[in-house]
Every structure is written in C-alpha cells, then in structure tokens.
C-alpha cells in the first residue's frame, strides 16, 4: 500500500491514546497525526525493551517510557507525543561458516530529536481506566468499521448463497477478528486450520483452545515432514517457498476434493497493509491456489491499530505469542521472517531455533563447498536464506 493510500491515525496528547480519527471521543480534543500501523506493546514485550534499555544500555528507568506502541521496528511513547522514541536494532553474530545459535540481541537506538523526557505512570492493557479511555476514545469509529464489515460478509453470503462457506483460520490476530465478525454476521461456520507441521507451539495451543469459539474447528493434518523435505529440496527461500504448497496447499486441496460442493466461499483475514503484493488485492477474488475456492476479505482495508482495538473492545482471545512482541503469526521457518522475528523466536523457543539453525548450517556448508560467494553482497545464497535477507536488494529487515 502506498503512503498516499494508507489510513491516517492520530494521537491524543490528553489521554495518551492512539486515535482512528482526528478527534478523541473521550476528551473531545483534536489529535496529532501519527503513523498508521501501530500495535500495543504488551507486558512481556515491554519487559524485553526495559531490560535492554536499563540493564544493557544504562538508560535511566525513570525516563524509560511507560506507555508504548510499536510501529514496525520503532517504539512510540506518550512522552514523545506520539513520535518515534526508540528504533529497534537487531544484531546477529555470524561466522564464516556457522551461525551461532541464539546469538541474536536487540538494541534501542534513541531518537535524538526527543528532548526532556518526563516520568509517566505505567499503563498496560490490564489497567481498566486506560482501556476505558482507549476504547471510548475510538468507539464510534470502531462501531462503524464493524458495521461495514458485517454488511460486506452478509452481502457475500447472499451473493454466493449456494457456495459451501468456511472461515480460513491461521491462529493470528487478523483471522481471529474475521472469525468473530463472520460469526456475528451469519453464525457458526466450519473453522479450517491447515497444520503445516511448523506452527509455533503456542499457535496450536491457541487454536485447539479457542478455534471452536467461532464455529466447528477442523484440523487439516500435513502428510509430509518439513525437515525431511528441507534435506531434499533445501530450506525454503523468499523466491522458492515450496512449503506453502507441500505443507499447506496440499491438505487444503485434499479437503476440498472430499467435499460435495463444487464451490467454496472462504472468509480470510488478509489485509492490504500487510505487504506490497496484498496492497493490490480486490476485496473478493477466485483463489489461484485452489480451484474451488472464492476468497472474501472482510478486513482488507483495516489497519493494524484497528485490528488490535477491535480485539480489545470485544475482549477476544488472541494468540499469546503477541504478548512476546510477535507482529505476525505464521510458520516459524517462514523465509519472510525478519531478524527481529528470529530474535523473538530464539527468546521464546530456543530449542526449536537451535535445531532449525543446525539444519540450515549443515545445508549451507554443503552449498558453500560448490557455490561461489555473492560478489555484490559478500554473502552466499544460503546466508540470505538463513538471515531472511531480501534477494533483490541484499538488505535485511530490521
């Protein structure tokens, strides 16, 4: 999505809350324009940043911001009036041949433009008075986007009344919101989850615990072993994501082949702000991966902030990986993961990341024996795969 088409959001200096529109409905004051894709910083995530700031970088605790939201790799705080307070930097130690497992560390780069930081109270999402301001300051706007999404779901259901209808569920925040909206609009539907075999353990716990909250949960099991496939095909890269077909696409295709209906209407939690590719998606379209499936995207135009405010407003259950700072919930081996994703992965699941990097290192070692190092970037293709670097630019996400 281009800068010109992104939604504008704002910050209420009075209430210390982000706003979906330029007027705070709690205090009536106008807000200051800020970046749009904010997410709350939860307690566990906050503790990571605090430990880094106070213990590693010796930033005084009394000046470390207590109200935090995150915009990609930047921390937004109330004391900076909605401006970038810190930039998150990830450092990784890599030797010539072996990536040291777990050698990820984050640093907070202070914004030099912020002067005179002040002490603030601690506000977290279990502070009922703060949540009251947060929701009531945006309530009319939340009701509007909910009403529009429900109207869209109903129109799709009527337009494709003869289609078999499902909710495609990933265990992430977006599919959770879509599942709740669909249930409110047209009732319970089959909730389909394709278990790729490389899901975060917390994701499987969340889905098995809460998938039936939105309808009848159906687990689609993967019939291939991801690690064994890696040994045959090599780890997936951004330009060769074979796992999307073998570990997710095949189970869905087999499921569709075994149902009587000729057509399926799937409600999916895809949003335009997620990527450049998805920024061009229409709100409904035939799915190119599955012959039977027509996809509808009720929250295609929603921002990250809108998704999180809706979850908080409706008190929806959500995947607890977000508490640790994860921005997206997908396969833990996804080549689209950033270095910050790998940092969080190594913090929460050190044993899994150790086994995964061991496999990558073995494969990379074999490739390095026969593959000339990239002259432009000084890295082999396997370096790029393992670090999640962008093949076309040679730059890593921060």
C-alpha positions as CSV (number, residue, x, y, z in Angstrom):
1,X,0.0,0.0,0.0
2,X,1.4,3.4,-1.0
3,X,1.9,6.2,1.5
4,X,-0.9,8.1,-0.1
5,X,-3.5,5.3,0.3
6,X,-2.6,4.4,3.9
7,X,-5.1,5.3,6.6
8,X,-4.2,8.2,8.8
9,X,-4.3,7.8,12.5
10,X,-3.7,10.2,15.4
11,X,-2.5,10.6,19.0
12,X,-4.4,12.2,21.8
13,X,-1.9,14.0,24.0
14,X,-4.5,14.5,26.7
15,X,-5.4,10.8,27.1
16,X,-2.2,9.2,25.8
17,X,-4.1,7.0,23.4
18,X,-3.9,6.4,19.6
19,X,-6.9,7.5,17.6
20,X,-8.5,6.1,14.5
21,X,-9.7,9.6,13.5
22,X,-8.5,13.1,14.4
23,X,-10.9,13.8,17.4
24,X,-10.7,11.9,20.7
25,X,-14.2,10.8,21.6
26,X,-13.2,10.6,25.2
27,X,-12.0,14.1,25.9
28,X,-13.1,15.9,22.7
29,X,-9.6,17.2,21.8
30,X,-8.0,17.0,18.4
31,X,-5.2,14.5,17.9
32,X,-1.8,14.7,16.3
33,X,-1.2,12.7,13.1
34,X,1.0,9.6,13.6
35,X,2.0,6.5,11.6
36,X,-0.9,4.1,11.0
37,X,0.2,0.6,11.7
38,X,0.6,0.7,15.5
39,X,0.3,-2.3,17.7
40,X,0.2,-2.3,21.5
41,X,3.4,-3.3,23.4
42,X,2.3,-6.0,25.8
43,X,3.9,-6.7,29.2
44,X,6.3,-9.4,28.3
45,X,7.4,-7.4,25.2
46,X,7.8,-4.3,27.3
47,X,10.0,-6.1,29.8
48,X,12.3,-7.1,26.9
49,X,12.8,-3.5,25.9
50,X,13.1,-2.3,29.5
51,X,15.8,-4.9,30.3
52,X,17.7,-3.8,27.2
53,X,17.4,-0.1,27.9
54,X,18.1,-0.3,31.6
55,X,20.4,-3.2,32.1
56,X,22.3,-3.3,28.8
57,X,22.3,0.4,27.7
58,X,22.1,2.1,31.1
59,X,19.1,4.3,30.1
60,X,17.6,5.5,33.4
61,X,14.5,3.6,34.3
62,X,12.6,6.7,35.4
63,X,12.9,8.1,31.8
64,X,12.0,4.8,30.0
65,X,8.6,5.3,28.5
66,X,5.7,3.5,30.2
67,X,3.1,3.8,27.5
68,X,4.3,2.1,24.4
69,X,3.0,1.1,21.0
70,X,5.1,-0.2,18.2
71,X,5.3,0.9,14.5
72,X,7.3,-1.9,12.8
73,X,10.7,-1.6,14.4
74,X,10.0,1.8,16.2
75,X,8.6,2.3,19.6
76,X,6.0,5.1,20.1
77,X,5.5,6.6,23.5
78,X,3.2,9.1,25.2
79,X,6.1,11.2,26.5
80,X,7.2,11.9,22.9
81,X,3.7,12.9,21.9
82,X,3.3,10.1,19.5
83,X,6.7,10.4,17.9
84,X,9.3,7.7,17.5
85,X,11.0,7.2,20.8
86,X,13.4,4.3,20.1
87,X,14.4,2.4,17.0
88,X,14.9,-1.4,17.5
89,X,18.1,-2.7,16.1
90,X,18.9,-6.4,15.9
91,X,22.5,-7.6,16.0
92,X,23.5,-11.1,15.0
93,X,26.9,-12.8,15.2
94,X,27.7,-14.9,12.1
95,X,31.0,-16.6,11.5
96,X,32.3,-17.6,8.1
97,X,30.7,-21.0,8.1
98,X,28.5,-21.3,11.2
99,X,25.7,-19.2,12.6
100,X,25.9,-19.2,16.4
101,X,22.5,-20.4,17.6
102,X,20.7,-17.9,19.8
103,X,23.2,-15.1,19.1
104,X,20.5,-12.5,18.5
105,X,20.4,-9.3,20.5
106,X,18.3,-6.2,20.3
107,X,19.5,-2.6,21.0
108,X,17.4,0.5,21.3
109,X,18.6,3.5,19.3
110,X,17.3,6.7,20.9
111,X,15.7,9.4,18.9
112,X,17.9,12.4,19.2
113,X,15.0,14.8,18.5
114,X,13.2,13.9,21.7
115,X,14.1,16.3,24.5
116,X,13.1,16.5,28.1
117,X,11.6,13.1,28.7
118,X,9.2,13.1,31.7
119,X,8.2,10.5,34.2
120,X,4.9,8.7,33.5
121,X,2.6,6.3,35.1
122,X,2.6,2.7,34.0
123,X,-0.2,1.9,31.6
124,X,-0.8,-1.6,30.3
125,X,-3.8,-3.3,28.9
126,X,-4.9,-4.7,32.3
127,X,-5.3,-1.1,33.5
128,X,-9.1,-0.8,33.2
129,X,-9.1,3.0,33.3
130,X,-6.6,3.2,30.4
131,X,-8.5,0.6,28.4
132,X,-11.7,2.6,29.0
133,X,-10.1,5.7,27.5
134,X,-8.6,3.7,24.7
135,X,-11.9,2.2,23.6
136,X,-14.3,5.1,24.3
137,X,-11.9,7.5,22.6
138,X,-12.5,5.4,19.4
139,X,-15.8,3.8,20.0
140,X,-17.9,5.4,17.2
141,X,-15.1,4.7,14.7
142,X,-14.9,1.0,15.8
143,X,-18.7,0.6,15.5
144,X,-18.5,2.0,12.0
145,X,-15.9,-0.4,10.7
146,X,-17.6,-3.3,12.4
147,X,-20.9,-2.5,10.8
148,X,-19.3,-2.1,7.4
149,X,-17.5,-5.5,7.7
150,X,-20.7,-7.3,8.8
151,X,-22.6,-5.7,5.9
152,X,-19.9,-7.0,3.5
153,X,-20.0,-10.5,5.0
154,X,-23.8,-10.6,4.6
155,X,-23.6,-9.4,1.0
156,X,-21.0,-12.1,0.2
157,X,-23.1,-14.8,1.9
158,X,-26.2,-13.8,-0.2
159,X,-24.2,-13.4,-3.4
160,X,-22.7,-16.8,-3.1
161,X,-25.6,-18.5,-1.3
162,X,-25.0,-21.9,-3.0
163,X,-21.4,-22.0,-2.0
164,X,-20.0,-24.0,0.9
165,X,-18.8,-21.4,3.4
166,X,-15.8,-21.6,5.7
167,X,-13.5,-19.5,7.8
168,X,-9.9,-19.9,6.9
169,X,-8.2,-19.7,10.3
170,X,-4.4,-19.3,11.0
171,X,-4.4,-18.5,14.7
172,X,-3.3,-14.9,14.1
173,X,-5.0,-11.7,15.1
174,X,-6.5,-11.0,11.6
175,X,-8.2,-14.4,11.2
176,X,-9.4,-14.1,14.8
177,X,-11.1,-10.8,14.1
178,X,-12.6,-12.2,10.8
179,X,-13.9,-15.3,12.6
180,X,-15.6,-13.1,15.2
181,X,-17.1,-10.9,12.6
182,X,-18.4,-13.8,10.4
183,X,-19.9,-15.5,13.5
184,X,-21.7,-12.2,14.4
185,X,-22.9,-11.7,10.9
186,X,-24.1,-15.2,9.7
187,X,-23.5,-17.6,12.6
188,X,-21.1,-20.5,13.1
189,X,-19.2,-21.9,10.1
190,X,-16.5,-24.6,9.8
191,X,-13.2,-23.1,11.1
192,X,-10.5,-24.6,9.0
193,X,-6.9,-24.7,10.1
194,X,-4.1,-26.3,8.0
195,X,-1.4,-27.6,10.3
196,X,1.8,-27.2,8.4
197,X,3.8,-29.1,11.0
198,X,5.9,-26.0,11.5
199,X,3.5,-23.9,13.6
200,X,4.6,-22.2,16.8
201,X,3.6,-24.5,19.7
202,X,1.6,-21.5,21.2
203,X,-0.4,-21.2,18.0
204,X,-1.5,-24.8,18.2
205,X,-2.5,-24.3,21.8
206,X,-4.5,-21.2,20.9
207,X,-6.3,-22.9,18.0
208,X,-7.2,-26.0,19.9
209,X,-8.4,-24.0,22.9
210,X,-10.3,-21.3,21.1
211,X,-11.0,-22.4,17.5
212,X,-14.4,-23.8,18.4
213,X,-15.3,-20.4,19.9
214,X,-16.2,-19.3,16.3
215,X,-17.7,-22.4,14.8
216,X,-16.7,-26.1,14.3
217,X,-12.9,-26.4,14.3
218,X,-11.4,-28.7,11.7
219,X,-7.6,-29.5,11.7
220,X,-6.1,-30.4,8.4
221,X,-3.0,-32.5,9.0
222,X,0.1,-32.2,6.9
223,X,1.3,-35.5,5.5
224,X,4.9,-34.5,4.8
225,X,7.7,-33.8,7.3
226,X,9.1,-30.3,6.8
227,X,12.6,-31.0,8.0
228,X,12.9,-34.1,5.8
229,X,11.7,-32.1,2.8
230,X,14.3,-29.4,3.6
231,X,17.0,-32.1,3.3
232,X,15.7,-33.0,-0.2
233,X,14.8,-29.5,-1.5
234,X,16.8,-27.2,0.7
235,X,15.3,-24.7,3.1
236,X,12.6,-22.5,1.5
237,X,13.6,-19.0,0.4
238,X,11.5,-15.9,-0.4
239,X,11.7,-16.8,-4.1
240,X,11.2,-20.5,-3.6
241,X,8.5,-21.1,-0.9
242,X,7.8,-24.7,-1.7
243,X,6.4,-25.2,1.8
244,X,3.3,-23.1,1.0
245,X,2.4,-25.9,-1.4
246,X,3.6,-29.1,0.2
247,X,2.7,-28.3,3.8
248,X,-0.4,-26.0,3.5
249,X,-1.8,-26.2,0.0
250,X,-1.9,-30.0,-0.4
251,X,-4.0,-30.5,2.8
252,X,-6.5,-27.8,1.7
253,X,-6.7,-29.3,-1.8
254,X,-7.4,-32.8,-0.4
255,X,-10.1,-31.4,1.9
256,X,-11.8,-29.6,-1.0
257,X,-11.6,-32.7,-3.1
258,X,-13.6,-34.7,-0.5
259,X,-16.5,-32.3,0.0
260,X,-19.5,-32.5,-2.3
261,X,-19.9,-28.8,-3.1
262,X,-18.4,-27.5,-6.3
263,X,-17.6,-24.1,-4.9
264,X,-16.3,-22.8,-1.6
265,X,-16.6,-19.3,-0.2
266,X,-13.7,-18.7,2.2
267,X,-13.6,-15.7,4.6
268,X,-9.9,-14.8,5.1
269,X,-8.1,-12.4,7.3
270,X,-5.9,-10.8,4.6
271,X,-5.2,-7.0,4.8
272,X,-3.7,-4.6,2.3
273,X,-1.3,-3.1,4.8
274,X,0.5,-6.5,5.2
275,X,2.6,-6.4,2.0
276,X,3.0,-4.7,-1.3
277,X,1.5,-7.7,-3.1
278,X,-1.6,-7.7,-0.9
279,X,-2.0,-3.9,-1.4
280,X,-3.4,-4.6,-4.8
281,X,-5.9,-7.3,-3.8
282,X,-9.6,-6.8,-4.6
283,X,-12.0,-7.5,-1.7
284,X,-13.1,-10.7,-3.3
285,X,-11.5,-13.0,-5.9
286,X,-11.0,-16.5,-7.1
287,X,-8.2,-18.1,-5.2
288,X,-5.5,-19.2,-7.7
289,X,-4.2,-21.9,-5.4
290,X,-7.4,-23.8,-5.0
291,X,-9.8,-24.4,-7.9
292,X,-12.9,-24.5,-5.9
293,X,-12.2,-21.5,-3.6
294,X,-13.5,-18.0,-3.9
295,X,-12.0,-15.7,-1.2
296,X,-13.6,-12.8,0.6
297,X,-11.6,-10.4,2.8
298,X,-13.8,-8.6,5.3
299,X,-11.0,-6.6,6.9
300,X,-8.9,-6.0,3.8
301,X,-8.9,-2.2,4.4
302,X,-8.3,-2.3,8.2
303,X,-5.1,-1.1,9.8
304,X,-3.1,-3.0,12.4
305,X,-4.4,-0.5,15.0
306,X,-8.0,-1.1,14.0
307,X,-7.5,-4.9,14.4
308,X,-6.0,-4.5,17.9
309,X,-8.6,-2.0,19.1
310,X,-11.3,-4.4,17.9
311,X,-9.8,-7.3,19.8
312,X,-9.5,-5.2,23.0
313,X,-13.0,-3.8,22.5
314,X,-14.6,-7.2,22.1
315,X,-12.3,-8.8,24.6
316,X,-11.4,-11.5,22.1
317,X,-9.0,-14.3,22.9
318,X,-5.8,-14.0,21.0
319,X,-2.6,-15.9,20.4
320,X,-0.3,-15.3,23.4
321,X,2.8,-15.1,21.1
322,X,1.7,-11.4,20.6
323,X,2.5,-10.8,24.3
324,X,6.1,-11.5,23.5
325,X,6.2,-8.9,20.7
326,X,5.4,-11.0,17.6
327,X,3.8,-8.9,14.9
328,X,2.8,-11.8,12.6
329,X,1.9,-15.4,13.4
330,X,2.8,-17.9,10.7
331,X,5.2,-20.8,10.3
332,X,8.3,-20.4,12.4
333,X,10.5,-21.3,9.4
334,X,9.0,-18.7,7.1
335,X,11.7,-17.1,4.9
336,X,9.7,-13.8,5.2
337,X,10.6,-13.6,8.9
338,X,12.7,-10.6,9.8
339,X,15.7,-10.6,12.0
340,X,13.5,-9.2,14.8
341,X,11.2,-12.3,14.3
342,X,14.3,-14.5,14.7
343,X,15.3,-12.7,17.8
344,X,11.8,-13.3,19.4
345,X,11.8,-16.9,18.1
346,X,15.2,-17.5,19.8
347,X,13.9,-16.0,23.0
348,X,10.7,-17.9,23.3
349,X,11.6,-21.3,21.6
350,X,15.4,-21.7,21.9
351,X,15.4,-25.4,21.4
352,X,13.4,-25.3,18.2
353,X,15.6,-22.5,16.8
354,X,18.7,-24.5,17.7
355,X,17.6,-27.5,15.6
356,X,16.4,-25.3,12.7
357,X,19.7,-23.4,12.5
358,X,21.6,-26.6,12.8
359,X,19.9,-27.9,9.7
360,X,20.4,-24.6,7.9
361,X,24.1,-24.6,8.8
362,X,24.6,-28.1,7.5
363,X,22.9,-27.3,4.3
364,X,24.7,-24.0,3.9
365,X,28.1,-25.7,4.5
366,X,27.4,-28.2,1.7
367,X,26.3,-25.3,-0.6
368,X,29.3,-23.2,0.2
369,X,31.5,-26.0,-1.0
370,X,30.2,-25.7,-4.5
371,X,28.7,-22.2,-4.7
372,X,30.8,-19.0,-5.2
373,X,30.1,-16.2,-2.7
374,X,28.0,-13.4,-4.0
375,X,30.3,-10.7,-5.1
376,X,27.9,-7.8,-4.6
377,X,26.8,-8.5,-1.1
378,X,29.6,-10.8,0.2
379,X,27.1,-13.5,1.1
380,X,26.1,-16.8,-0.3
381,X,22.6,-17.6,-1.2
382,X,22.3,-19.7,1.9
383,X,23.4,-16.8,4.0
384,X,20.5,-14.9,2.5
385,X,18.1,-17.7,3.2
386,X,19.1,-18.2,6.8
387,X,19.0,-14.5,7.6
388,X,15.8,-13.8,5.8
389,X,17.5,-11.2,3.5
390,X,15.8,-9.7,0.5
391,X,17.4,-11.4,-2.5
392,X,16.7,-8.4,-4.8
393,X,18.4,-5.8,-2.6
394,X,20.7,-7.7,-0.3
395,X,19.3,-5.8,2.7
396,X,17.9,-7.4,5.9
397,X,14.7,-6.3,7.6
398,X,15.4,-4.8,10.9
